[in-house]
Amino acid sequence: ELQRKIGLKVLEMGGNAVVGYLQCFDLEGESGLVVRAIGTACTLEKISTLPATATHPSNSSPSKDMK
């Protein structure tokens, strides 16, 4: 239930993902079980990738690319 609430809050803020999610359970006196959660709302976008031959030609060595 708490995960769903956090997901809805992220959507409300304009994000589409939660990273660094942490959930804790506590026993607190008369109130009983308390669940707390934190996470970072973010927006992930898909980046188009070029074919491997366009970015790293087969005749180049890794040491050449690093220079």
Secondary structure, 3 states (H helix, E strand, C coil): CHHHHHHHHHHHCCCCEEEEEEEEEEEEHHHEEEEEEEEEEECCCCCCCCCHHHHCCCCCCHHHHHC
